[in-house]
Amino acid sequence: MDTVNIKELNERIQKESAFVDILSMEISKVIVGQKHLVENLLIGLLAGGHILLEGVPGLAKTLAINTLASSVNADFNRIQFTPDLLPADVLGTLIYSQKSEQFQIKKGPIFANFILADEINRSPAKVQSALLEAMQEKQVTIGDQTFKLPEPFLVMATQNPIEQEGTYPLPEAQVDRFMLKVVVSYPKKEEEKLIIRMNNSGSFPKANAVLTPEDIIKARDVVKDVYMDEKIERYIVDIVYATRTPEEYGLGKLKDLIAYGGSPRASISLAMASKAYAFIKRRGYVIPEDVRAVCYEVLRHRIGLTYEAEAENITTENIISEVLNAVEVP
């Protein structure tokens, strides 16, 4: 690819990504701090990937998703997952109409652009697998009919890491369907003061719609055009391979700590998320820093730990850090 193209592409991306600042500004009117969370919501939105948010209650996870939906003028539905939830409660069902003497389809809350799956680990496997088809195939089957879900379609699921009572851990196959797993942390002291002030002021700020779903679909096509050099592709493959065969990268000490490494879906997600991150940073090409910036979110939930690792209190974050330090940066 010659330099002229990169220059042209860069100018085009700078023009096309102007809305990112406007969108971030709208969201920050409502959400104080949590820059990391907002950035990852935008990456998921632009890369077309689902997001799993983990954090204790009260950290504005639901509010952030709600605000994002308001600023994109898109349909938003919240589904509260409970142990007695049924697949029909999520997808919809066939209802018999006495008037027409036939079954009619009643669509469930899944038919929206943004779905907030609140406390997703509170529901049994049956409901989670119903959500899986929707997330992977972007379609839903009710009775003998299949319906396409609206575009853009984004599932943002939250789980509370504290409570284990009455929760069902997500199956690995489902966790893998989430492009990013974001760990949400507490706000800083200054931010918390602002949060108190905002909530006590009587008038809570609202985000205005600054984008349409069509804008997002268009932006996704532009994100795919962000240039990724072969060296960066090799870097991504090396990172993912190092989680599978650490000994080949001089990380023999990790061999007994990793039960399984990232799947090819990890490599695809890492490439897509890096492109989206470059787009957010208003650049037309991916640099190694972009890959490193999204690496923890993309790989955190895709590395299985052995009992030894858990006994030694080693987390997937520790392993990703080791991998990033060992793999040669192009």
Residue pairs with C-beta under 8 A, 6 or more apart in sequence:
1 227
5 227
6 227
6 284
6 285
9 225
9 226
9 227
9 284
9 285
10 283
10 284
10 285
11 284
12 222
12 225
12 284
13 222
13 225
13 226
13 278
13 279
13 282
13 283
13 284
14 282
14 284
16 219
16 222
17 219
17 222
17 279
17 280
17 282
19 210
19 211
19 215
19 219
20 42
20 279
20 280
20 282
22 210
22 211
23 42
23 71
23 72
23 210
23 211
24 38
24 42
26 67
26 71
26 207
26 208
26 210
27 38
27 41
27 64
27 67
27 68
27 71
27 207
28 38
29 205
29 206
29 207
30 63
30 67
30 204
30 205
30 206
30 207
31 37
31 38
31 60
31 63
31 64
31 67
32 60
32 187
32 191
32 194
32 195
32 198
33 187
33 188
33 191
33 194
34 59
34 60
34 64
34 184
34 187
36 182
36 185
37 53
37 60
37 61
37 64
37 182
37 184
38 64
39 280
40 51
40 180
40 182
40 297
41 51
41 64
41 65
41 68
41 156
42 276
42 280
43 49
43 180
43 273
43 276
43 277
43 280
43 294
43 297
44 50
44 51
44 154
44 156
44 179
44 180
45 68
45 72
45 152
45 154
45 216
46 216
46 219
46 220
46 223
46 276
46 279
46 280
47 179
47 220
47 223
47 269
47 272
47 273
47 275
47 276
48 152
48 154
48 220
48 272
49 154
49 178
49 179
49 180
49 269
49 272
49 273
50 135
50 154
50 155
50 156
50 157
50 177
50 178
50 179
51 154
51 155
51 156
51 157
51 178
51 179
51 180
51 181
51 182
52 120
52 156
52 157
52 158
52 159
52 175
52 178
52 180
52 181
52 182
52 301
53 61
53 156
53 157
53 158
53 159
53 181
53 182
53 184
54 158
54 159
54 160
54 161
54 181
54 182
54 183
54 184
55 61
55 158
55 160
55 161
55 183
55 184
55 185
56 160
56 161
56 162
57 160
59 184
59 185
59 186
59 187
60 184
61 158
61 184
62 78
62 116
62 118
62 158
65 76
65 114
65 116
65 156
66 76
66 78
66 116
67 207
68 114
69 75
69 76
69 113
69 114
70 76
70 206
70 207
70 208
70 209
71 207
71 208
71 209
71 210
71 211
72 113
72 114
72 209
72 210
72 211
72 212
72 213
72 215
72 216
73 209
73 211
73 212
73 213
74 112
74 113
74 114
74 152
74 212
74 213
74 216
75 111
75 112
75 113
75 114
75 150
76 112
76 113
76 114
76 115
76 116
77 109
77 110
77 111
77 112
77 114
77 115
77 116
78 109
78 115
78 116
78 118
79 85
79 89
79 90
79 109
79 110
79 115
79 116
79 117
79 118
80 118
80 119
81 117
81 118
81 119
81 120
81 121
81 122
81 123
81 127
82 122
82 123
83 122
83 123
83 124
83 166
85 123
85 127
86 126
86 127
87 126
87 127
87 129
87 130
88 108
89 108
89 109
89 127
90 108
90 109
90 110
90 127
90 130
90 131
91 108
91 110
91 130
91 134
91 140
91 141
91 142
92 105
92 106
92 107
92 108
92 110
92 111
92 140
92 142
93 105
93 106
93 108
93 142
94 103
94 104
94 105
94 106
94 142
94 143
95 103
95 104
95 105
95 106
96 102
96 103
96 104
97 103
97 104
103 143
105 142
105 143
105 145
107 142
107 147
108 140
109 115
110 131
110 134
110 140
110 149
111 140
111 147
111 149
111 150
112 150
113 150
113 151
113 152
113 153
113 154
113 213
114 154
114 156
115 153
115 154
115 155
115 156
116 156
116 157
116 158
117 131
117 155
117 156
117 157
117 158
118 157
118 158
119 158
119 159
119 160
120 128
120 131
120 157
120 158
120 159
120 170
121 159
121 160
121 167
121 168
121 169
121 170
122 166
122 167
122 168
123 168
124 168
125 168
125 171
128 168
128 170
128 171
128 174
129 171
129 174
131 155
131 174
132 173
132 174
132 177
133 139
133 140
133 141
134 140
134 149
134 153
134 155
135 155
135 174
135 177
136 177
138 148
138 149
138 151
138 153
139 146
139 147
139 148
139 149
140 146
140 147
140 149
141 147
150 213
151 213
151 217
152 213
152 216
152 217
152 220
157 178
159 167
159 170
172 304
175 181
175 301
175 302
176 263
176 265
176 301
176 302
178 301
179 269
179 272
179 273
179 298
180 269
180 273
180 294
180 297
180 298
181 297
181 300
181 301
182 297
183 300
186 192
187 195
198 204
198 205
219 279
222 279
223 272
223 275
223 276
223 279
224 275
226 275
226 278
226 279
226 283
226 284
226 285
226 286
227 284
227 285
227 286
228 271
228 274
228 275
228 285
228 286
229 285
229 286
229 330
231 330
232 274
232 286
232 287
232 288
232 291
232 330
233 271
234 330
235 288
235 291
235 327
235 328
235 329
235 330
236 267
236 270
236 271
236 274
236 291
237 267
238 249
238 327
238 328
239 270
239 291
239 295
239 299
239 323
239 324
239 327
240 261
240 262
240 264
240 266
240 267
240 270
240 299
241 248
241 249
241 261
242 248
242 249
242 251
242 261
242 323
242 326
242 327
243 258
243 261
243 262
243 266
243 299
243 302
243 303
243 319
243 320
243 323
244 258
244 260
244 261
244 262
245 261
246 252
246 253
246 254
246 255
246 258
246 323
247 255
249 323
249 326
249 327
250 326
251 322
251 323
251 326
254 319
254 322
254 323
256 306
256 308
256 309
257 305
257 306
257 308
257 309
257 312
257 314
257 319
258 303
258 304
258 305
258 306
258 309
258 319
259 304
259 305
259 306
260 303
260 304
261 302
261 303
261 304
262 299
262 302
262 303
263 302
265 302
266 298
266 299
266 302
269 298
270 291
270 294
270 295
270 298
270 299
273 294
273 297
273 298
274 286
274 290
274 291
274 293
274 294
275 286
275 290
276 294
277 286
277 290
277 293
277 294
278 284
278 285
278 286
278 287
278 290
281 290
288 329
288 330
292 324
295 320
295 324
296 317
296 320
299 316
299 320
300 316
300 317
300 320
301 316
303 316
303 319
303 320
305 314
305 315
305 316
305 319
309 319
